[in-house]
């Protein structure tokens, strides 16, 4: 694995550094792991083992591997270790059901566990770092960047107050997340702060090599090639300064892996500044170090990561030098890999590179197609990130609101003893307010119900194109025909009620491909595929509520094709101005009047 691949390993090593490795490697078999966990629990109940932080974390690891979350949570509950109980319940929602829709539950148990640890009078530094590390990793993997960044900053403050020297991994993760979201200036600032941390951690130098590499890449993306070269030199500096006592921790191959990163980034920076002589020297050294790095014994995906990085560097060199055919050759080599440009600094710009090279080669049709791919990719990423951040902020608001409500409730209990009359007065005011508000809401819902019960579908049946198609694109008539076929098929087959419906399955039923499906819906309905399908589902759910007596809300959204009640309720309210339950209540009242 190269330096970037090792970054994930570093975080894993940090979390596992305080777990006995005999336990981590104890057994890969789930049944044996379950038996081992039960044995540990039994020993703890008999007071044969000291239940310290390391043992708690190791038992959580075993519960995670064996999926015995409930048994572990019950054990912690019996011991009145509520922070640990909430932590293992957070793992349950993270790893047993890996849906990103679990954010509300995961964040709820994270906050509960975090607050328990912060209010504990015992030493819980290992537990709280483990808790936050898992939460940050899950948020990063599911694109909840703002939550991850907020948690990392909290952890830096927590460790700094307690004068702990475990912030390097936090700064590295912070830099990586900033870079993932395109905030390279903030990534550089955070990375520099990380490099100023003390070298007391046993992995400090390896972490700093990784941080320096991230900074060099961010400077490269920003076009500051001179500073990129400066931090490339830092990669070597930190590698050469690793104390002898730390060498066994890092492995003998670490130096060669660092050199690959160094030669790759310096060659790219020299190429971009037209210093082809130095760039060629670095390319030669990059080729020479590959056999020494012992990558041939690695899994295919790790080898592909090395090759992707090397191909990218050669592509940049040949493009900047003007040998566009050679640059295209290296780009095509990477396209053949399973992870094209996966770990290169600007892998997200692969379509842009393809467009630039094709333009230089006179392949304007291919260049135009590549640019469209780049725009589509960028729009999809931005839209997905925006949706994720809105969801994360909403979850934060809901959980914090619940926590605040709990604190207010406890405060009211104390006040009751000395101010009963005031509370009764306030309760009476609130009761009147709720009665009046409920009546207004009911009238509003009845009015909305009359307007919405027979509302036709919001899906347009005519073309709504924003711009003329080029000659290479599918003709408008053919695209409109496909669009109308899609609507007719969905209306007759009700395939939208299948929660597993996808672009691919719909394309297969209609004898076309997924891109034509996407284009037909986007250009004629101005909707994404999911928005289009959900419109059918919402209308179908409304009909169920109108026509089916005593039907449960769960039956409505599952029969309509939704997996999640929250998503269904949110979309329903957006379209009809009231919740499904309120809509059903209005429908029942109208039937009684008849």
C-alpha positions as CSV (number, residue, x, y, z in Angstrom):
1,X,0.0,0.0,0.0
2,X,1.2,3.5,-0.7
3,X,1.3,6.5,1.7
4,X,-2.3,7.4,1.0
5,X,-3.5,3.8,1.6
6,X,-1.5,3.7,4.8
7,X,-3.5,6.7,6.1
8,X,-6.5,4.5,6.7
9,X,-4.3,2.0,8.4
10,X,-2.8,4.7,10.7
11,X,-6.3,5.5,12.1
12,X,-7.0,1.9,12.6
13,X,-3.6,1.5,14.4
14,X,-4.5,4.4,16.6
15,X,-7.8,2.9,17.8
16,X,-6.3,-0.6,18.2
17,X,-3.0,0.5,19.8
18,X,-4.6,0.1,23.2
19,X,-6.3,-3.3,22.4
20,X,-4.4,-6.5,23.1
21,X,-3.5,-7.8,19.6
22,X,-4.1,-11.3,20.7
23,X,-7.8,-10.4,21.1
24,X,-8.0,-8.6,17.8
25,X,-6.5,-11.6,16.0
26,X,-8.2,-14.0,18.3
27,X,-10.6,-15.5,15.6
28,X,-12.1,-14.5,12.4
29,X,-14.9,-17.0,12.9
30,X,-18.1,-15.3,14.2
31,X,-19.1,-18.2,16.4
32,X,-15.7,-18.4,18.1
33,X,-15.7,-14.6,18.6
34,X,-19.2,-14.9,20.2
35,X,-18.0,-17.6,22.5
36,X,-14.9,-15.6,23.4
37,X,-17.1,-12.5,24.2
38,X,-19.4,-14.6,26.4
39,X,-16.4,-15.9,28.3
40,X,-15.1,-12.4,28.9
41,X,-18.5,-11.2,30.1
42,X,-18.7,-14.2,32.5
43,X,-15.2,-13.5,33.8
44,X,-16.1,-9.9,34.4
45,X,-19.3,-10.9,36.3
46,X,-17.2,-13.2,38.5
47,X,-14.7,-10.3,39.1
48,X,-11.9,-12.3,37.5
49,X,-11.0,-9.5,35.2
50,X,-10.4,-5.8,35.8
51,X,-12.9,-3.9,33.7
52,X,-10.6,-1.1,32.6
53,X,-10.8,1.0,29.5
54,X,-8.7,-1.3,27.4
55,X,-10.8,-4.3,28.3
56,X,-14.1,-2.4,27.6
57,X,-12.8,-1.4,24.1
58,X,-11.6,-4.9,23.3
59,X,-15.0,-6.3,24.4
60,X,-16.8,-3.7,22.2
61,X,-14.5,-4.8,19.3
62,X,-15.5,-8.5,19.9
63,X,-19.2,-7.6,20.1
64,X,-18.8,-5.7,16.8
65,X,-17.2,-8.6,15.0
66,X,-19.7,-11.1,16.4
67,X,-22.7,-8.7,16.0
68,X,-23.6,-9.3,19.7
69,X,-24.6,-5.7,20.3
70,X,-27.6,-6.4,22.5
71,X,-25.8,-8.8,24.8
72,X,-22.9,-6.3,25.2
73,X,-25.4,-3.4,25.8
74,X,-27.2,-5.4,28.5
75,X,-23.9,-6.2,30.2
76,X,-22.9,-2.6,30.4
77,X,-26.4,-1.6,31.5
78,X,-26.3,-4.1,34.4
79,X,-22.9,-2.6,35.4
80,X,-24.4,0.9,35.2
81,X,-21.9,1.8,32.5
82,X,-24.3,3.9,30.5
83,X,-21.7,5.7,28.4
84,X,-20.4,2.3,27.2
85,X,-24.0,1.0,26.7
86,X,-24.8,4.0,24.4
87,X,-21.5,3.6,22.6
88,X,-22.2,-0.1,21.7
89,X,-25.8,0.9,20.6
90,X,-24.2,3.5,18.3
91,X,-22.1,0.7,16.8
92,X,-25.2,-1.4,16.3
93,X,-26.8,1.2,14.1
94,X,-23.5,1.9,12.3
95,X,-22.4,-1.6,11.4
96,X,-25.3,-4.0,11.8
97,X,-27.6,-1.9,9.6
98,X,-25.3,0.2,7.3
99,X,-27.9,2.4,5.9
100,X,-26.9,6.1,5.9
101,X,-30.5,6.9,6.9
102,X,-29.5,5.8,10.4
103,X,-28.0,9.2,11.1
104,X,-30.7,10.2,13.7
105,X,-30.2,7.1,15.8
106,X,-26.4,7.1,15.5
107,X,-26.1,10.8,16.4
108,X,-28.5,10.3,19.3
109,X,-26.5,7.5,20.9
110,X,-23.2,9.3,20.1
111,X,-24.3,12.4,22.0
112,X,-25.7,10.3,24.9
113,X,-22.4,8.4,25.2
114,X,-20.3,11.5,24.7
115,X,-22.2,13.4,27.5
116,X,-21.9,10.4,29.8
117,X,-18.1,10.3,29.3
118,X,-17.7,14.0,29.7
119,X,-19.6,14.0,33.0
120,X,-17.7,11.0,34.3
121,X,-15.2,11.4,37.2
122,X,-13.1,8.5,36.0
123,X,-10.4,8.5,33.3
124,X,-12.3,7.9,30.0
125,X,-9.8,9.4,27.5
126,X,-9.4,6.1,25.6
127,X,-13.1,5.5,25.5
128,X,-14.0,9.1,24.3
129,X,-11.3,9.1,21.6
130,X,-12.5,5.7,20.4
131,X,-16.2,6.8,20.4
132,X,-15.4,10.0,18.4
133,X,-13.1,8.2,16.1
134,X,-15.7,5.7,15.1
135,X,-18.3,8.5,14.7
136,X,-16.0,10.6,12.5
137,X,-15.1,7.6,10.3
138,X,-18.8,6.8,9.8
139,X,-19.7,10.4,9.0
140,X,-16.8,10.6,6.5
141,X,-17.8,7.4,4.8
142,X,-21.4,8.7,4.5
143,X,-20.5,12.2,3.4
144,X,-21.6,14.0,6.6
145,X,-18.6,16.2,6.5
146,X,-19.8,19.0,8.8
147,X,-20.6,16.6,11.6
148,X,-17.2,15.0,11.2
149,X,-15.3,18.3,11.2
150,X,-17.3,19.5,14.3
151,X,-16.5,16.3,16.2
152,X,-12.8,16.5,15.3
153,X,-12.5,20.0,16.5
154,X,-14.2,19.0,19.7
155,X,-11.7,16.2,20.1
156,X,-8.7,18.5,19.6
157,X,-10.0,20.8,22.3
158,X,-10.7,17.9,24.6
159,X,-7.2,16.5,24.2
160,X,-5.5,19.9,24.5
161,X,-7.2,20.7,27.8
162,X,-6.1,17.4,29.2
163,X,-2.6,17.9,27.7
164,X,-2.9,14.6,25.8
165,X,-0.6,14.1,22.8
166,X,-3.0,12.2,20.6
167,X,-4.1,15.1,18.3
168,X,-2.0,14.2,15.3
169,X,-4.4,11.6,13.9
170,X,-7.2,14.1,14.5
171,X,-5.4,16.8,12.4
172,X,-4.7,14.3,9.6
173,X,-8.4,13.3,9.5
174,X,-9.4,16.9,9.6
175,X,-7.1,17.7,6.6
176,X,-8.5,14.7,4.6
177,X,-12.1,15.8,5.2
178,X,-11.4,19.4,4.2
179,X,-9.7,18.1,1.0
180,X,-12.6,15.8,0.2
181,X,-15.0,18.8,0.4
182,X,-12.7,20.9,-1.8
183,X,-11.7,23.3,1.0
184,X,-8.0,23.1,0.3
185,X,-7.0,26.4,2.0
186,X,-8.6,25.2,5.3
187,X,-6.9,21.8,4.8
188,X,-3.5,23.5,4.5
189,X,-4.1,25.6,7.6
190,X,-5.1,22.6,9.7
191,X,-2.3,20.5,8.3
192,X,0.3,23.1,9.3
193,X,-1.1,23.2,12.8
194,X,-0.8,19.5,12.9
195,X,2.8,19.5,11.9
196,X,3.6,21.8,14.8
197,X,2.4,19.2,17.3
198,X,4.9,17.4,19.5
199,X,6.5,14.2,18.3
200,X,5.6,12.2,21.3
201,X,3.2,9.7,19.7
202,X,4.8,6.5,18.5
203,X,3.3,7.1,15.1
204,X,4.0,10.9,15.1
205,X,6.5,10.8,12.2
206,X,4.4,8.6,10.0
207,X,1.4,10.8,10.7
208,X,3.4,13.9,9.8
209,X,4.6,12.4,6.6
210,X,1.0,11.8,5.6
211,X,0.0,15.3,6.6
212,X,2.9,16.8,4.6
213,X,1.8,14.8,1.6
214,X,-1.8,16.1,2.0
215,X,-0.6,19.7,2.2
216,X,1.6,19.2,-0.9
217,X,-1.3,17.8,-2.8
218,X,-3.6,20.7,-1.7
219,X,-1.1,23.3,-2.8
220,X,-0.8,21.4,-6.2
221,X,-4.6,21.6,-6.7
222,X,-4.5,25.3,-5.9
223,X,-1.8,25.8,-8.5
224,X,0.9,26.8,-6.0
225,X,3.5,24.5,-7.3
226,X,6.4,26.1,-5.4
227,X,4.8,25.5,-2.0
228,X,3.8,22.0,-3.2
229,X,7.5,21.3,-3.7
230,X,8.4,22.7,-0.3
231,X,6.0,20.2,1.4
232,X,7.3,17.4,-0.8
233,X,10.7,18.1,0.8
234,X,9.0,17.9,4.2
235,X,7.9,14.3,3.3
236,X,11.6,13.4,3.1
237,X,12.6,15.5,6.1
238,X,10.1,13.7,8.5
239,X,11.0,10.3,7.0
240,X,14.7,10.9,7.7
241,X,14.1,12.1,11.2
242,X,12.2,9.1,12.5
243,X,14.0,7.9,15.7
244,X,15.5,4.4,15.6
245,X,13.2,3.2,18.4
246,X,10.1,3.9,16.2
247,X,11.4,2.1,13.1
248,X,10.0,-1.3,14.1
249,X,6.5,0.3,14.5
250,X,6.5,1.6,11.0
251,X,8.0,-1.3,9.1
252,X,11.1,-1.4,6.9
253,X,9.1,-0.7,3.7
254,X,7.7,2.7,5.0
255,X,10.7,4.7,3.7
256,X,10.2,3.3,0.2
257,X,6.5,4.1,0.3
258,X,7.2,7.6,1.3
259,X,9.7,8.0,-1.6
260,X,6.9,7.0,-4.0
261,X,4.8,9.8,-2.8
262,X,7.7,12.2,-2.8
263,X,8.8,11.4,-6.4
264,X,5.2,11.4,-7.7
265,X,4.3,14.8,-6.3
266,X,7.6,16.5,-7.1
267,X,7.5,15.2,-10.7
268,X,3.9,16.5,-11.1
269,X,4.9,19.9,-9.7
270,X,8.0,20.2,-11.8
271,X,6.0,19.3,-14.9
272,X,3.4,21.9,-14.2
273,X,6.2,24.6,-13.9
274,X,7.7,23.4,-17.2
275,X,10.9,22.2,-15.5
276,X,10.9,19.0,-17.6
277,X,14.5,18.1,-16.8
278,X,13.8,17.8,-13.1
279,X,10.5,16.2,-13.7
280,X,12.1,13.5,-15.9
281,X,14.7,12.9,-13.1
282,X,11.9,12.3,-10.6
283,X,10.0,10.1,-13.0
284,X,13.1,7.9,-13.4
285,X,13.5,7.7,-9.6
286,X,9.8,6.8,-9.3
287,X,10.3,3.9,-11.7
288,X,13.4,2.8,-9.9
289,X,11.8,2.7,-6.4
290,X,8.8,0.6,-7.5
291,X,10.6,-2.8,-7.3
292,X,12.1,-1.8,-3.9
293,X,8.6,-0.9,-2.5
294,X,7.6,-4.6,-2.7
295,X,4.1,-3.8,-4.0
296,X,3.8,-7.0,-6.1
297,X,2.8,-9.0,-3.1
298,X,-0.1,-6.7,-2.2
299,X,-3.7,-7.3,-3.1
300,X,-4.8,-6.2,-6.6
301,X,-6.5,-3.0,-5.4
302,X,-3.4,-1.8,-3.6
303,X,-1.2,-2.5,-6.7
304,X,-3.7,-0.6,-8.8
305,X,-3.5,2.4,-6.5
306,X,0.3,2.5,-7.1
307,X,-0.1,2.1,-10.8
308,X,-2.9,4.8,-10.9
309,X,-0.6,7.2,-9.2
310,X,2.4,6.5,-11.5
311,X,0.2,6.7,-14.6
312,X,-1.2,10.0,-13.5
313,X,2.3,11.5,-13.0
314,X,3.4,10.3,-16.5
315,X,0.2,11.7,-18.0
316,X,0.8,15.1,-16.4
317,X,4.4,15.1,-17.6
318,X,3.6,14.2,-21.2
319,X,0.6,16.6,-21.4
320,X,2.7,19.6,-20.1
321,X,5.5,18.7,-22.5
322,X,3.1,18.5,-25.5
323,X,3.1,14.8,-26.2
324,X,-0.6,14.5,-26.1
325,X,-0.8,11.0,-27.7
326,X,1.5,9.7,-24.9
327,X,-0.6,11.5,-22.3
328,X,-3.7,9.8,-23.6
329,X,-2.0,6.5,-23.5
330,X,-1.3,6.8,-19.8
331,X,-4.9,8.1,-19.2
332,X,-6.3,5.1,-20.9
333,X,-4.1,2.8,-18.8
334,X,-5.8,4.2,-15.7
335,X,-9.2,3.9,-17.2
336,X,-8.6,0.2,-17.6
337,X,-7.9,-0.1,-13.8
338,X,-10.8,-0.7,-11.4
339,X,-9.9,2.6,-9.6
340,X,-8.9,5.2,-12.3
341,X,-6.8,7.9,-10.7
342,X,-8.2,6.8,-7.3
343,X,-5.5,8.1,-5.1
344,X,-4.0,10.9,-7.3
345,X,-4.4,14.5,-6.1
346,X,-7.0,15.5,-8.7
347,X,-8.7,12.2,-9.4
348,X,-12.1,13.9,-9.5
349,X,-10.9,15.8,-12.6
350,X,-10.2,12.7,-14.7
351,X,-12.9,13.7,-17.2
352,X,-11.4,17.2,-17.4
353,X,-8.0,15.8,-18.2
354,X,-9.6,13.6,-20.9
355,X,-11.3,16.6,-22.4
356,X,-8.1,18.7,-22.4
357,X,-6.1,15.9,-24.1
358,X,-8.7,15.1,-26.6
359,X,-9.0,18.8,-27.5
360,X,-5.3,19.0,-28.1
361,X,-5.5,15.9,-30.3
362,X,-8.4,17.4,-32.3
363,X,-11.0,14.9,-31.0
364,X,-13.6,17.5,-30.2
365,X,-16.5,15.2,-30.0
366,X,-14.8,13.1,-27.3
367,X,-13.6,16.3,-25.6
368,X,-17.2,17.5,-25.5
369,X,-18.5,14.2,-24.1
370,X,-15.8,14.2,-21.4
371,X,-16.7,17.7,-20.3
372,X,-20.4,16.7,-20.0
373,X,-19.3,13.8,-17.8
374,X,-17.3,16.2,-15.6
375,X,-20.2,18.6,-15.2
376,X,-22.6,15.7,-14.5
377,X,-20.2,14.3,-11.9
378,X,-19.6,17.6,-10.2
379,X,-23.4,18.4,-10.1
380,X,-24.1,15.0,-8.6
381,X,-21.4,15.3,-6.0
382,X,-22.5,18.8,-5.0
383,X,-26.2,17.9,-4.8
384,X,-25.4,14.8,-2.7
385,X,-23.1,16.7,-0.4
386,X,-25.8,19.4,0.1
387,X,-28.5,16.8,0.9
388,X,-26.1,15.1,3.4
389,X,-25.2,18.3,5.2
390,X,-28.9,19.4,5.5
391,X,-29.7,16.0,6.9
392,X,-26.8,16.1,9.4
393,X,-27.7,19.6,10.5
394,X,-31.3,18.6,11.0
395,X,-30.3,15.5,13.0
396,X,-28.0,17.7,15.1
397,X,-30.9,20.2,15.7
398,X,-33.4,17.4,16.6
399,X,-31.1,15.6,19.1
400,X,-29.9,18.9,20.7
401,X,-33.5,19.9,20.9
402,X,-34.4,16.7,22.7
403,X,-31.5,17.1,25.0
404,X,-32.5,20.6,25.8
405,X,-36.1,19.5,26.4
406,X,-34.8,16.9,28.9
407,X,-32.8,19.5,30.8
408,X,-35.7,21.8,30.9
409,X,-37.9,19.0,32.2
410,X,-35.5,18.3,35.0
411,X,-35.4,22.0,35.9
412,X,-39.2,22.1,36.0
413,X,-39.3,19.2,38.4
414,X,-37.1,21.2,40.9
415,X,-39.1,24.3,40.4
416,X,-42.4,22.5,41.2
417,X,-41.5,22.2,44.9
418,X,-41.3,26.0,45.3
419,X,-43.5,27.4,42.6
420,X,-46.5,25.1,42.0
421,X,-48.9,27.9,41.4
422,X,-46.7,29.4,38.6
423,X,-46.4,26.0,36.8
424,X,-50.2,25.5,37.0
425,X,-50.7,29.0,35.5
426,X,-48.2,28.4,32.7
427,X,-49.8,25.0,32.0
428,X,-53.2,26.5,31.7
429,X,-51.9,29.1,29.3
430,X,-50.2,26.4,27.2
431,X,-53.3,24.3,27.2
432,X,-55.4,27.2,25.8
433,X,-52.7,27.9,23.3
434,X,-52.5,24.3,22.1
435,X,-56.3,24.1,21.9
436,X,-56.5,27.3,19.8
437,X,-53.6,26.3,17.7
438,X,-55.0,22.8,17.1
439,X,-58.3,24.3,15.9
440,X,-56.5,26.6,13.5
441,X,-54.3,23.7,12.2
442,X,-57.4,21.5,11.8
443,X,-59.2,24.2,9.7
444,X,-56.1,24.7,7.6
445,X,-55.7,21.0,7.0
446,X,-59.4,20.7,6.0
447,X,-58.9,23.5,3.5
448,X,-55.7,21.9,2.1
449,X,-57.4,18.5,1.9
450,X,-60.2,19.9,-0.3
451,X,-57.6,21.4,-2.6
452,X,-55.2,18.4,-2.6
453,X,-57.4,15.3,-2.6
454,X,-58.0,15.3,-6.3
455,X,-54.8,17.1,-7.3
456,X,-53.3,15.7,-10.5
457,X,-49.8,14.5,-10.7
458,X,-47.1,17.1,-10.8
459,X,-45.1,15.1,-13.4
460,X,-45.3,17.0,-16.7
461,X,-46.4,15.1,-19.8
462,X,-44.8,17.5,-22.3
463,X,-41.2,18.2,-23.0
464,X,-39.6,21.0,-20.9
465,X,-36.1,21.4,-22.3
466,X,-34.0,24.3,-21.3
467,X,-31.7,24.3,-24.3
468,X,-31.5,22.8,-27.8
469,X,-29.8,19.4,-28.2
470,X,-26.6,19.0,-30.3
471,X,-26.5,16.8,-33.3
472,X,-24.8,14.0,-31.4
473,X,-27.5,13.8,-28.8
474,X,-30.7,11.7,-29.1
475,X,-33.4,13.4,-31.1
476,X,-36.1,15.2,-29.2
477,X,-38.9,13.1,-30.6
478,X,-37.2,9.8,-29.6
479,X,-36.5,11.2,-26.1
480,X,-40.1,12.3,-25.7
481,X,-41.4,9.0,-26.9
482,X,-39.2,7.2,-24.3
483,X,-40.4,9.6,-21.6
484,X,-44.1,8.9,-22.4
485,X,-43.3,5.2,-22.5
486,X,-41.8,5.5,-19.0
487,X,-44.9,7.2,-17.6
488,X,-47.3,4.7,-19.3
489,X,-45.3,1.7,-18.0
490,X,-45.2,3.0,-14.4
491,X,-48.9,3.8,-14.4
492,X,-49.9,0.4,-15.7
493,X,-47.4,-1.8,-13.9
494,X,-47.1,0.3,-10.7
495,X,-43.4,-0.8,-10.7
496,X,-42.6,2.3,-8.6
497,X,-44.1,0.4,-5.6
498,X,-41.0,-1.9,-5.7
499,X,-38.5,-0.3,-3.3
500,X,-35.7,-1.9,-5.3
501,X,-36.6,-0.1,-8.6
502,X,-33.5,1.4,-10.2
503,X,-32.5,3.1,-13.4
504,X,-31.0,-0.2,-14.6
505,X,-34.1,-2.3,-13.9
506,X,-36.4,0.3,-15.6
507,X,-34.1,0.5,-18.6
508,X,-34.1,-3.3,-18.9
509,X,-38.0,-3.4,-18.8
510,X,-38.2,-0.8,-21.6
511,X,-35.4,-2.2,-23.7
512,X,-33.0,0.8,-23.4
513,X,-30.1,1.9,-21.2
514,X,-29.9,3.8,-17.9
515,X,-28.4,7.0,-19.5
516,X,-31.4,7.3,-21.9
517,X,-33.7,6.9,-18.9
518,X,-31.8,9.5,-16.9
519,X,-31.8,12.0,-19.9
520,X,-35.5,11.4,-20.7
521,X,-36.6,12.1,-17.2
522,X,-34.2,15.0,-16.6
523,X,-35.0,16.8,-19.8
524,X,-38.7,16.3,-19.8
525,X,-39.6,16.4,-16.1
526,X,-36.8,18.5,-14.7
527,X,-36.4,15.9,-12.0
528,X,-33.8,13.3,-10.9
529,X,-34.8,9.7,-11.2
530,X,-35.5,9.4,-7.4
531,X,-37.7,12.5,-7.5
532,X,-39.6,11.2,-10.5
533,X,-40.3,7.8,-8.9
534,X,-41.2,9.4,-5.5
535,X,-43.8,11.6,-7.2
536,X,-45.6,8.4,-8.4
537,X,-45.3,6.9,-4.9
538,X,-46.7,9.9,-3.1
539,X,-49.7,10.1,-5.4
540,X,-50.3,6.4,-4.9
541,X,-50.0,6.8,-1.1
542,X,-52.6,9.6,-1.2
543,X,-55.0,7.3,-3.0
544,X,-54.5,4.6,-0.4
545,X,-55.2,7.1,2.4
546,X,-58.4,8.3,0.6
547,X,-59.8,4.9,-0.2
548,X,-58.5,2.4,2.4
549,X,-60.2,2.4,5.8
550,X,-58.2,1.9,8.9
551,X,-54.9,1.5,7.0
552,X,-51.8,2.0,9.0
553,X,-49.2,4.6,8.0
554,X,-46.6,1.9,7.9
555,X,-48.7,-0.1,5.4
556,X,-49.1,3.0,3.3
557,X,-45.5,3.9,2.8
558,X,-44.2,0.3,2.5
559,X,-47.0,-0.5,-0.1
560,X,-46.1,2.7,-2.0
561,X,-42.4,1.6,-2.2
562,X,-40.8,3.7,0.5
563,X,-38.3,2.1,2.9
564,X,-38.2,4.9,5.4
565,X,-41.2,6.5,7.2
566,X,-39.3,9.8,7.8
567,X,-38.5,10.2,4.0
568,X,-42.2,9.3,3.1
569,X,-43.6,11.8,5.7
570,X,-41.3,14.6,4.6
571,X,-42.1,14.2,0.9
572,X,-45.8,13.8,1.6
573,X,-45.9,17.0,3.6
574,X,-43.9,18.9,1.0
575,X,-46.5,18.0,-1.6
576,X,-49.7,18.2,0.3
577,X,-48.9,20.6,3.1
578,X,-49.8,18.2,5.9
579,X,-48.5,14.9,7.4
580,X,-50.0,11.5,6.2
581,X,-51.7,11.1,9.6
582,X,-53.4,14.5,9.3
583,X,-54.4,13.7,5.7
584,X,-56.0,10.5,6.8
585,X,-57.8,12.2,9.6
586,X,-59.3,14.7,7.1
587,X,-60.3,11.8,4.8
588,X,-62.1,10.0,7.6
589,X,-64.0,13.1,8.7
590,X,-65.2,13.7,5.1
591,X,-66.5,10.1,5.0
592,X,-68.4,10.6,8.2
593,X,-70.1,13.7,6.8
594,X,-71.3,11.7,3.8
